[in-house]
Amino acid sequence: MHADAILKQHVIDPEICIRCNTCEETCPRDAVTHDDNNYVVNAEICNYCMDCISPCPTGAIDNWRLVPRAYSLEEQYSWEELPKQEAGVAADDATIEALEDDVGALLAEARKGLGGKAVAPASASKPTVNLYNRGKPAIATVTGNFRLTDAQADSDVRHIILDFGDQPFPVLEGQSIGIIPPGVDAAGKPHVPRLYSVASERDGEKPNTNNLALTVKREPGGVCSNYLCDLPRGARVEVTGPFGATFLMPNDPAAHLLMICTGTGSAPFRAFTERRRRAMPQAPGHLLLFFGARRPEELPYFGPLQKVPESLLTRHFCYSRVPGQPRTYVQDRIRSEGARVAALLADPHTHVYICGLRGMESGVDEAFADVCRHAATDWAAIKTTLRDSGRYHVETY
């Protein structure tokens, strides 16, 4: 085959994609689109601008195939997993080199924001992905809607419990689900599902129940957050998912979990903590949590977290708006706990998880670099090892 007969096609991994719509919103050429099942890239429109690569929270967008004929949108919509690279095409080294020269520099620059693809922990359970979609949603019933933040706090954060009855809806800690708000958007189109991390462990809020919990913050003007926060008990909700195949909890009882979050980014870590408490209460691995909020009154799960035994979870609350006290962010507390953090980062049993507002990763990254510098280690090398071994995970929004 000759280089001019081969296309380097941009494709999205349907197993890793969490259907957050970031790629479609980011693409300046409207080359990314979706149906009820998958997000896909139109090869006739994509010009390899790479604007979608860095914002993707999972790395699902950073996939490519060398093909003699582009996969159609219909073919991509039907995928449950990425097709394997055709061996005959991949073996043509001259073709690969020619095509890499065309887009390689752009890819290298775009991938700086990702730092490598996410990999699931080696001992994690196999997740179920995309069991329900926009055309065939699961119907859940609201069985609880509780305010987590103080009544006088500026932020209204809710703990919402959804029951699936006899519908199978298997989830793992660290996965997300999509909620379909009723109605249409300004363009008259049905609202796209909004993603929320599951805040309960795989067996439900109570052992062996077919339900799950979400941590939802009411956002001014937020279509889905206001819809969810106002739902009464007994209301029925359309749900898609589950999504996510990498931000998962290791089943290894010796694993240490270093968890860093702000606000509703605490949802998956509540699930992790509950799983370890129920399934492995005597596990030798330890959980360490750095949790940022403006004030104690605005920190979700503040009361329940205080009741978790220190032998299971060490928690560091970081407040940035307490009157008369210095502002403390998660990266500040990471530095003040530098010796403990450095020891964990050097431990091959440690898994790092970061979840919260977009942009927090850079501050955490700098704090890790400072901690490692003081410990005479190299954070860049450690981070690469963690990521490649499925022990470094980031989900920001």
Secondary structure as UniProt FT lines:
FT   HELIX           3..5
FT   STRAND          7..11
FT   TURN            14..16
FT   HELIX           22..26
FT   TURN            28..29
FT   STRAND          32..34
FT   STRAND          39..41
FT   TURN            43..45
FT   TURN            51..55
FT   TURN            60..61
FT   STRAND          63..67
FT   HELIX           73..77
FT   HELIX           87..90
FT   HELIX           93..110
FT   HELIX           111..113
FT   TURN            122..123
FT   STRAND          138..147
FT   TURN            151..152
FT   STRAND          157..163
FT   TURN            165..166
FT   TURN            173..174
FT   STRAND          176..180
FT   TURN            186..187
FT   STRAND          194..198
FT   TURN            202..203
FT   TURN            207..208
FT   STRAND          211..217
FT   TURN            220..221
FT   HELIX           223..229
FT   TURN            233..234
FT   STRAND          236..243
FT   TURN            253..254
FT   STRAND          256..262
FT   HELIX           263..266
FT   HELIX           267..279
FT   TURN            281..282
FT   STRAND          287..293
FT   HELIX           296..298
FT   TURN            300..301
FT   HELIX           302..306
FT   TURN            310..312
FT   STRAND          313..319
FT   TURN            323..324
FT   HELIX           330..336
FT   HELIX           338..345
FT   TURN            348..349
FT   STRAND          350..356
FT   TURN            358..359
FT   HELIX           360..374
FT   TURN            375..376
FT   HELIX           379..388
FT   TURN            389..390
FT   STRAND          392..396
//
